[in-house]
Amino acid sequence: MRRGFRFSAFRLGRRVAPRGAWAPLGLASAVAGATWERRCRCDDEKWWTDPAQCSDACALWQRTWNGDWDGRGPPPGEKMKATGKIRHLILVRHGQYDLEGEERGLTDLGRRQSEKLAQRLSAERQLTKKDRYGEVRIQYAGIWVSNVTRAIQTAQILAAHLPDVPLMEPDVLLSEGKPTQPHPSSSASRLADLWEDSARMEAGFRKYVHREVDHKRLAEKEKKKKKEQESKLGDGYVPEATPEAHREEKETPKEVKEPKEPEHVYEIYVCHMNLIRYFVMRALQLPPEAWLRLRGDNTNITEIVVHADGRVSLHRFGDIGHLPLDMVTFH
């Protein structure tokens, strides 16, 4: 029997953009989907050994960077100045949790790990980072958290140390799962799990990881505003400059404006290691089937930075500098 790999995040009723090509919605996704259908002719017993068959994303991944990966770039052919803040996504893994308990809540050590993490995040915003690229002072916009007990407990500890930072409602899109069949792997994943997890984790990525401003929507608003002005003033109408305006232009020296430093916003996400690994691979447009090659301990900090023009960089990964060695754990 040939399954056709219907478990992926991209077959929930209608086709959405295949993340292997990192394309926005439209013709590109339909073409890419047809390509996947042609490729997907593999033997059920062997599919998981081939990285190109691990999911739609793995089959369609390419080396070329797609500048419109989040669908928020300027309209094709239009030149626009990038607008918006630089987003710093602080992805935090929860503390150590009880593997035996029904709720799998934090252990005593997990709570102490979370306290150390909270102290570090609180201390970091008291300082100013200054180098040749400018000055940055950390201001947290909020704390987002998954709906899993261990993550909620970790987030509550962080919120106690950051009382002025809003703690958001728990979100299932930030919960744990398996995004794709990893490669290399010693066994096949359960297709039902991949069907559910891949869709949910991809939805979480699209909700939270993107540039701040949608430049396509901004361009539409500017065009609409221009049309409204033209209809009010009439075609070809140009306001006449007054003699006073000419005089002021001659007498007033032009001020040399220094380039304005971009604004930064920091957002804390308390979630899970598989989700963090997937977000990193997805954001950097790296082969998604390699997610399991990354490792991160409890309460580690990963920072993904999304620039206004769509550039993405990984500023830190798996940082546990706040923990002494005897407090470092993986599970």
N, C-alpha and C positions, 0 to 999 in steps of 0.2 A: 504493500500500500504506500502511495506517495502522499505525504501530508501537505506539502506546499508551504510549510512553516507559517500557519495562520495564527501563531501565537503572538506576533509582534505588536508593538505599540502603534502600528500604522494601518491596522485593518479593523478599526472599531466602527463599522457602519459605513465609513467613507474614507477615501484616501487623504492622508495629510502628508506634510512634507517629509520625505525620507531623510533621516538624519545622517545617513551615510554620505549623501551628496550635500548635506547641510543646506538644502534649498528651501526658500519660502514657498508658500502655497502657490499653485498655478500649474502651467503646462509642464514645467520641469519635473514636478512631482509625478505627474501622470506618465511621462516618458521613463523616469527612473523606475516607477513601479512596474512598467511593462518589461523593463530590463531584468528586474528581479524575478519576475514570473518565468522568463526564459532561462535564467540561471538555475532556478530552484528545481533541479531534477537530480536529486541525490538519493542514495540508498539510506533507508531509515536507520540501519545499524551503524552507519559510518558518518552521519551528518555532523556529529559533534567533534570529529577529529579535524574537520576542515574549517579554518577560521572564517572563510568566506560564506559559510552556511550557518554561522552562529545566530544571526538575526538579520533583518533587513539592513540595519545600520552597518553591520560587518561586511555584507556583500557589496554595499554601495559606497563604502568609505573611499575617499580619494586623497591624494597628497596636496592638491591645489587648495589654497585657502579661499574660502567663500566669505567675502566681506559683508554680505547681507545674510549672515547665518541666522540672525534673529528676526529677519523681515522688517527691521526698523531703519535700514539704511536709506539714503536719498533715493528718489525715484530714478529709474534707469535714464542715463543721459543728462541728468540735472546735477549741477554743481551747487552744493550747499555747505555752509560753514557748520561744522559739527557743534551741536548744542547739547547741554546737559552736564550733570555732575559726573565725576568719576566714582563709580560704585565699587566699594570694597566689600566683598562677600566673605564674612568671617564664618567659615564652616567648622563647627565644633562637634567632636564626637562626645557622647555621654560618658559618665564615669563607669567604673567597674560595676557589674550587676550580678545578682544571685542567679546562677544557672539552674538551681533546683526549685526555687519558689515559683508559684503559679503566675504571679505578676511580673517576676523578674525585675524587681526594683533594685535600687542601688544598695550595695554592701556598705559597711562602715568605711572601708577604704575608698569606695567609690564616692562617698560623700566628702571625704577629706580631699580626694583628687579634685572634686568640683569646687571646693573651697579655695584650693590653690589656684585653680583656673580663674575663679571670680576675682581673687586678689590681683592677679596679673592683669586681667582686662581692665579693672578699676584703676590700677596704677598707670597703665599705658595711656589713658586719656588725660592724666595729669601732666604729661610731658609733651614736648614739641619736637617733632622730627625736622631737622634743618640740614639741607645740603645744597649743592649747586642748582638743584632743580626747584628749590623753593622751600617754604615752610608748610608743614602739615600738622594740624592738631586734631586728634581723634575725637569725634562726637558720634555717639551711637544713636542711630535712628530708631532702633527697636530690637527686640529679641523674638525671633520666630522659632517654633519648636514643633517636632512631630507629635503624634498622638500616642506614642508608646511611653509607658510608665517611667522607664529609666531616663528617657530624654526629658520628660516633663519635670521630674525631680531635679535633674541637673539644671534645667532652665530656672527653676524656682530659686535655687541657690545663687545663681548668677544675678537674678533679679533683686535678691535681698541686698547684694553688694552694689547694685546699680539702680537704686530706687527711683531715679528720675527717668529711666529708660523704659518705655512701655513694653510689657510682656503680651504678645499676641495670643490669640486662641490657637490651640493645637491644630495641626493640619496633617491629615493622613497622607498628603502628597510628599511629605518629608520623612515618611516611615521607611523601615528597612525592607530589603528585597534583593532579587537577583535580576540585574538589568539585561544581561545577555548570557549565553553560554560562554564561559571564559575559555581562553586558549593560551597556553596548553591546559588540558584537563584530563583526568584519569577516568572520568565517567560522564555520561550524558545527564543533563538536567531534566527535571520533570517539566514537560511541555506546558502543563496547566499552570505551574508556578510562573514560567516565563511569560505566558499569555497575560496574566494579571500584573505581575511586577513590572514588566517592561513598559506597559502602557502607563501605569501610575507614575513610575520614576521619570519617564519622558515628560509627562504632564507637569510634574514638579519642576523639572528643568526649565520648561518653557514659561512657567509662571514666574519663577524667581530669577533666572539667569538671562539677562538681556541688558542692552544699553538703556539709560533712563528715559530718553526722548525718542519717540517714534517719528523719524524724519519724513516718512511718507505722509503721515497724518498732518505733520506741521506744514509740509509743502501744499497740501490740499487747503488748509486753513488760509495760508498766505495768498493762494490763487483766488479763493473765494472773497477774501478781503479786498484784493485788488479789483476784482470785478465789480464789487459793490461800490467802491470809490469811483470807478470809471462811469458807472451808470448814474451816479449822483452828479458828477461834475460835467459829464458829457465828453464825447470823443474829442481828443486833441486839445483839451483844456489844460493850459499851463499857467499857474498863478504868476502874476507879474511881480518882480522884485521892486520894492520901494527904494527911493533915493537914500533913505536912512539906512536901509539894509546894505546898499553898496558902500556907504561911508563906513559903517561898522566893520564890514569885511576888510576894508583897506587899513583901518586904524587898529583893529584888534589882531595882535600876532597869533598865529595858529599854535595851539598848545600841542606839544609832543606827548601823546598818550603812551604810557608804558603798557606793555601787554599784561592783561589781567590774568592772574593765576587762576587755574581751574579750581572749582570747588570739589571737595571730597565728601562722600557720605559713607559711613560704616554701618553695616547691618550684621547682626549676629544670628546664626542659624544653628540651633542645637538639634543634631540629627544622628545619623548612623554611618558607619564606615563604608559600606557598599554604596550608599547613595553619594557620599563624598567622592569616592573613587570614580563613580560614573560621571558625576558633574565635572570633575577635572578633565577626564578624557573627552567628554562631550564639548566642554567649553574651549579646550585647546585644539579641537578637531583632530584628535589622535585616534588610532584604531580602537574602537570601543571594546572589542573582545579582550583587550589587554588589561582591563580594569583590575583583575585579581592579582596582577603583578605588583601592585602598590600595597603598602602596608601602613597601618596607623594604630597607635596605642590609645588607650582611654584618655579622654579629655585633650586630645591633640588638637592643634589649631591649623587649619588650612585656609589660605587667603587667595581668592580669585578676584582679580581686578578687571573690571569692564570699563573701557574708556568710551567717551562720547562718540568717537568715530567708529566704534565697533571692534577696536583692537582688544585682545584679551591676553592677560599675562598671569602667571602663577607666582605670587610673591613669596609664599611659604607653603610647605606641605608637611603635615605630621609633626608640627612643632610641639615638643613637650618640655621646653626649657623651664617651665614653672614647677616641674616635678623632680624631686631627688630620685636617684636610681632605685632605691628600695620601695618607691611608690609607683613604679612603672609597671603597668599590666596591659595585656592585649585584649582579653575577653571582657 
